[in-house]
């Protein structure tokens, strides 16, 4: 029997995507995820995970850089189906990311600022300073577990020192990807 065929892929060649983009590969049969892991490269380099079988998602571990051009390659003959038959064509996609930052406002704390991104929790904690950071690998606004981190201290005047005085219903407003998300504090 012949090797697997790629039926569709996203994003489109030359497309503009968000910083949380994934590459979707739709094959005509279940694929070996490990072989896809070994056959995929990004330029500039990106750490990623692969999920799915016939519908394979190549998911970057952290946000992609904003306003950047990426080239995704699936090396010819590198990926294989579950019986070891190689996908011989290969694939190369070039796409750009939007240069949209995530911004948060917390009216009860008189805070307004950009949400810091990084590749490791310690790196984000180091970069946040008096701001707020997105926990690497956590979900995005509107999907998944959206996790943020900020400094709080009795010795330094950080904006989030007063979080314990916030009231139920106080808002956290996030602007991201051209949309506004509102989260209300719930105590319990």
VOPAGU-2260 file (C-alpha; in pm, 1 decimal, decimal comma):
REM VOPAGU-2260
SITE   aa  ch    i         X         Y         Z
SITE  UNK   A    0       0,0       0,0       0,0
SITE  UNK   A    1     117,7     352,8     -76,7
SITE  UNK   A    2     227,4     602,3     185,8
SITE  UNK   A    3       6,0     857,7     357,5
SITE  UNK   A    4    -131,8    1164,4     179,3
SITE  UNK   A    5    -167,8    1511,9     323,4
SITE  UNK   A    6    -525,6    1623,3     258,8
SITE  UNK   A    7    -507,5    1978,2     402,3
SITE  UNK   A    8    -288,7    2204,9     611,5
SITE  UNK   A    9    -328,6    2530,7     801,4
SITE  UNK   A   10    -230,9    2810,3     821,7
SITE  UNK   A   11    -245,5    2905,5     456,4
SITE  UNK   A   12      80,8    2972,4     277,2
SITE  UNK   A   13     169,5    3338,3     335,6
SITE  UNK   A   14    -112,7    3376,4     589,8
SITE  UNK   A   15    -130,3    3615,0     884,9
SITE  UNK   A   16    -195,4    3438,8    1216,7
SITE  UNK   A   17    -214,4    3514,5    1587,3
SITE  UNK   A   18      80,5    3457,8    1818,2
SITE  UNK   A   19     -97,7    3147,4    1954,8
SITE  UNK   A   20    -114,7    2981,6    1611,0
SITE  UNK   A   21     -85,7    2606,9    1559,9
SITE  UNK   A   22      -7,5    2416,9    1241,0
SITE  UNK   A   23    -282,2    2168,8    1152,0
SITE  UNK   A   24    -198,5    1873,5     926,5
SITE  UNK   A   25    -484,5    1657,9     799,2
SITE  UNK   A   26    -368,4    1317,6     671,5
SITE  UNK   A   27    -570,6    1040,4     507,7
SITE  UNK   A   28    -482,0     799,2     790,5
SITE  UNK   A   29    -345,8     789,9    1147,7
SITE  UNK   A   30      15,4     906,1    1173,7
SITE  UNK   A   31     296,8     826,5    1415,2
SITE  UNK   A   32     332,4    1140,3    1633,5
SITE  UNK   A   33     696,7    1067,5    1719,1
SITE  UNK   A   34     793,1    1060,6    1351,9
SITE  UNK   A   35     617,8    1395,0    1300,5
SITE  UNK   A   36     805,6    1541,1    1600,3
SITE  UNK   A   37    1133,5    1438,2    1438,0
SITE  UNK   A   38    1038,7    1555,8    1086,9
SITE  UNK   A   39     914,7    1906,6    1181,7
SITE  UNK   A   40    1126,7    2219,3    1208,2
SITE  UNK   A   41    1046,4    2587,4    1243,9
SITE  UNK   A   42    1266,4    2875,5    1136,7
SITE  UNK   A   43    1320,5    3063,3    1362,9
SITE  UNK   A   44    1326,0    2764,3    1601,9
SITE  UNK   A   45    1014,5    2691,2    1810,0
SITE  UNK   A   46     959,8    2435,0    2086,3
SITE  UNK   A   47     640,8    2243,8    2010,6
SITE  UNK   A   48     427,8    1940,0    2087,1
SITE  UNK   A   49     228,1    1718,3    1849,8
SITE  UNK   A   50    -121,2    1588,1    1923,0
SITE  UNK   A   51    -377,1    1390,3    1725,9
SITE  UNK   A   52    -343,2    1110,1    1473,0
SITE  UNK   A   53    -504,9    1176,4    1134,4
SITE  UNK   A   54    -570,6    1538,2    1231,8
SITE  UNK   A   55    -229,2    1631,7    1369,9
SITE  UNK   A   56    -174,6    1959,8    1552,4
SITE  UNK   A   57     175,9    2100,3    1585,2
SITE  UNK   A   58     139,2    2326,6    1887,9
SITE  UNK   A   59     409,7    2573,8    1994,5
SITE  UNK   A   60     475,4    2551,3    2369,8
SITE  UNK   A   61     481,0    2931,8    2409,3
SITE  UNK   A   62     348,9    3224,5    2208,7
SITE  UNK   A   63     521,6    3294,6    1881,1
SITE  UNK   A   64     698,4    3629,1    1845,4
SITE  UNK   A   65     472,0    3907,6    1726,8
SITE  UNK   A   66     534,7    4061,7    1385,6
SITE  UNK   A   67     762,5    3774,9    1278,3
SITE  UNK   A   68     783,5    3550,1     973,5
SITE  UNK   A   69     800,4    3174,0    1038,0
SITE  UNK   A   70     880,8    2889,1     803,9
SITE  UNK   A   71     737,4    2550,4     899,8
SITE  UNK   A   72     893,6    2241,7     738,1
SITE  UNK   A   73     784,4    1881,0     738,6
SITE  UNK   A   74    1085,4    1703,0     590,9
SITE  UNK   A   75    1013,1    1467,0     298,0
SITE  UNK   A   76    1014,0    1103,1     410,9
SITE  UNK   A   77    1045,4    1194,7     780,0
SITE  UNK   A   78     686,4    1151,1     899,9
SITE  UNK   A   79     528,0     807,1     876,9
SITE  UNK   A   80     192,4     641,1     930,1
SITE  UNK   A   81     135,1     383,6    1205,4
SITE  UNK   A   82     269,1     104,2     977,8
SITE  UNK   A   83     592,3     294,8     910,2
SITE  UNK   A   84     505,3     405,7     555,6
SITE  UNK   A   85     665,4     748,5     497,7
SITE  UNK   A   86     497,6    1068,2     383,1
SITE  UNK   A   87     730,4    1134,3      89,4
SITE  UNK   A   88     620,8    1479,7     -34,4
SITE  UNK   A   89     713,9    1695,0     264,6
SITE  UNK   A   90     568,3    2040,8     323,4
SITE  UNK   A   91     692,6    2396,4     363,1
SITE  UNK   A   92     469,1    2680,1     484,1
SITE  UNK   A   93     564,4    3039,5     548,2
SITE  UNK   A   94     334,3    3256,2     759,3
SITE  UNK   A   95     349,7    3579,5     957,9
SITE  UNK   A   96     229,5    3656,4    1307,4
SITE  UNK   A   97      29,8    3962,8    1406,9
SITE  UNK   A   98     211,6    4208,6    1627,6
SITE  UNK   A   99     -62,6    4222,7    1889,4
SITE  UNK   A  100      26,2    4245,5    2253,7
SITE  UNK   A  101    -195,8    4132,5    2537,2
SITE  UNK   A  102    -295,4    4423,9    2762,9
SITE  UNK   A  103    -467,9    4401,1    3100,2
SITE  UNK   A  104    -657,8    4654,9    3303,9
SITE  UNK   A  105    -760,2    4603,6    3666,7
SITE  UNK   A  106    -966,9    4911,5    3760,0
SITE  UNK   A  107    -985,0    4820,9    4131,3
SITE  UNK   A  108    -603,0    4832,0    4145,9
SITE  UNK   A  109    -560,6    5126,5    3906,4
SITE  UNK   A  110    -346,6    4896,8    3691,9
SITE  UNK   A  111    -314,4    4910,8    3312,6
SITE  UNK   A  112     -25,4    4744,6    3130,4
SITE  UNK   A  113     100,7    4495,5    2875,9
SITE  UNK   A  114     109,5    4130,9    2979,6
SITE  UNK   A  115     466,1    3998,7    2967,1
SITE  UNK   A  116     533,9    3676,1    2775,9
SITE  UNK   A  117     823,8    3438,7    2824,0
SITE  UNK   A  118     925,7    3078,8    2771,9
SITE  UNK   A  119     964,3    2973,4    3138,3
SITE  UNK   A  120     777,9    3066,3    3459,9
SITE  UNK   A  121    1101,0    3193,8    3619,5
SITE  UNK   A  122    1177,3    3401,9    3310,0
SITE  UNK   A  123     830,8    3559,6    3321,0
SITE  UNK   A  124     863,2    3624,2    3695,4
SITE  UNK   A  125    1195,3    3798,0    3633,4
SITE  UNK   A  126    1050,3    4014,1    3354,4
SITE  UNK   A  127     722,1    4116,2    3518,1
SITE  UNK   A  128     869,9    4375,0    3756,6
SITE  UNK   A  129     572,1    4590,7    3849,5
SITE  UNK   A  130     350,8    4433,4    3582,1
SITE  UNK   A  131     182,8    4105,1    3508,3
SITE  UNK   A  132     290,8    3797,6    3311,7
SITE  UNK   A  133     120,5    3514,5    3125,5
SITE  UNK   A  134     214,5    3171,6    3261,8
SITE  UNK   A  135     396,0    2988,0    2976,9
SITE  UNK   A  136     194,7    2707,5    2820,2
SITE  UNK   A  137    -134,8    2817,4    2980,3
SITE  UNK   A  138    -443,4    2897,2    2774,3
SITE  UNK   A  139    -525,1    3224,2    2603,1
SITE  UNK   A  140    -807,6    3464,7    2683,3
SITE  UNK   A  141   -1135,9    3305,2    2581,7
SITE  UNK   A  142    -998,9    2948,3    2573,6
SITE  UNK   A  143    -830,9    2707,5    2809,7
SITE  UNK   A  144    -704,0    2787,4    3156,9
SITE  UNK   A  145    -584,2    3146,5    3130,6
SITE  UNK   A  146    -317,3    3183,3    3402,6
SITE  UNK   A  147    -141,1    3507,5    3494,0
SITE  UNK   A  148     129,2    3587,6    3748,8
SITE  UNK   A  149     237,8    3908,7    3922,2
SITE  UNK   A  150     455,0    4013,7    4213,8
SITE  UNK   A  151     305,7    4099,9    4551,1
SITE  UNK   A  152     511,3    4204,4    4851,9
SITE  UNK   A  153     474,0    4383,8    5181,8
SITE  UNK   A  154     815,8    4542,8    5132,3
SITE  UNK   A  155     791,7    4678,0    4776,7
SITE  UNK   A  156     499,4    4882,4    4641,6
SITE  UNK   A  157     375,7    4642,0    4370,7
SITE  UNK   A  158      36,7    4716,6    4206,0
SITE  UNK   A  159     -96,7    4374,8    4308,3
SITE  UNK   A  160     -26,6    4411,8    4682,2
SITE  UNK   A  161    -390,8    4517,7    4727,6
SITE  UNK   A  162    -544,9    4209,4    4562,7
SITE  UNK   A  163    -663,2    4084,2    4901,4
SITE  UNK   A  164    -882,8    4396,5    4927,5
SITE  UNK   A  165   -1056,1    4339,5    4594,6
SITE  UNK   A  166   -1430,6    4275,3    4605,9
SITE  UNK   A  167   -1633,1    4002,8    4442,4
SITE  UNK   A  168   -1725,5    4117,9    4091,7
SITE  UNK   A  169   -1419,0    4342,1    4045,5
SITE  UNK   A  170   -1306,9    4318,8    3684,8
SITE  UNK   A  171    -992,5    4203,2    3509,4
SITE  UNK   A  172   -1017,4    4332,8    3150,8
SITE  UNK   A  173    -792,6    4179,9    2883,8
SITE  UNK   A  174    -747,4    4312,2    2529,3
SITE  UNK   A  175    -599,6    4046,8    2301,7
SITE  UNK   A  176    -615,6    3965,1    1931,8
SITE  UNK   A  177    -856,3    4248,9    1857,9
SITE  UNK   A  178   -1103,8    4132,6    2124,3
SITE  UNK   A  179   -1188,1    4243,0    2477,4
SITE  UNK   A  180   -1237,5    3982,5    2750,9
SITE  UNK   A  181   -1377,7    4057,1    3095,8
SITE  UNK   A  182   -1320,9    3835,1    3396,1
SITE  UNK   A  183   -1496,6    3901,3    3728,7
SITE  UNK   A  184   -1343,8    3809,3    4063,2
SITE  UNK   A  185   -1529,7    3530,9    4240,4
SITE  UNK   A  186   -1451,0    3449,3    4598,9
SITE  UNK   A  187   -1520,1    3118,6    4750,2
